Amino acid sequence: MSRLNTLSTAARIAMFSPQTDKVFLPLIKIEGAGISTPVRLVRDGADLSSTVEGSSNLYTHFPFNIFLPDDKDDGSVKTVQLTVDGIDQSIVALVRPLVIPPTVTLWIVVADTPNVKEVGPLAFVVSGVSYGAESLTFTLAYEDRLANKLEGLTFDPINFPGVH
């Protein structure tokens, strides 16, 4: 199913108009073991308050780019690239000591309606981080939780009599 089907009417009109004053903003939340307070960022020139998580949260303006995969329904798991400006060492200091990969949640909103989720939440696990002189690049992978094995039990007629 195309992400376009979930967009609001106002967002679709803005996307298909030859000119628009609407600005689409990505919001990201980085959280996980070792991160005491989730990091919330918006790619904009000013901080933004939004209720996309159910309650009001402040997203701090920060320079980053996010590269989404093509919207194809071929069943393959795709990765997303998140490039964060590394000149501000706060993100580097956050990531370096982590042992368990954090999760990154993404929403896309329109600037003048920041409480309306146009896309998201899209949840990813950080599968890799590369450092450059001026940036960090996170490789984000979709975690297919339905494909995880259940350890410790075998579903067979001995352990579960209703299974045939």
Stockholm file with secondary structure:
# STOCKHOLM 1.0

chainA/1-164         MSRLNTLSTAARIAMFSPQTDKVFLPLIKIEGAGISTPVRLVRDGADLSSTVEGSSNLYTHFPFNIFLPDDKDDGSVKTVQLTVDGIDQSIVALVRPLVIPPTVTLWIVVADTPNVKEVGPLAFVVSGVSYGAESLTFTLAYEDRLANKLEGLTFDPINFPGVH
#=GR chainA/1-164 SS CCGGGGSCHHHHHHHHSSSCCCCEEEEEEEECTTCSSCEEEESSSSCEEECTTSSCEEEEECCEEEECCCCCCSCCCCEEEEEEECSSTHHHHHHTTCSSCCEEEEEEEETTBTTSCSEEEEEEEEEEEEECSSEEEEEEECCCGGGCCCCSCCCSTTTCTTCC
#=GC SS_cons         CCGGGGSCHHHHHHHHSSSCCCCEEEEEEEECTTCSSCEEEESSSSCEEECTTSSCEEEEECCEEEECCCCCCSCCCCEEEEEEECSSTHHHHHHTTCSSCCEEEEEEEETTBTTSCSEEEEEEEEEEEEECSSEEEEEEECCCGGGCCCCSCCCSTTTCTTCC
//
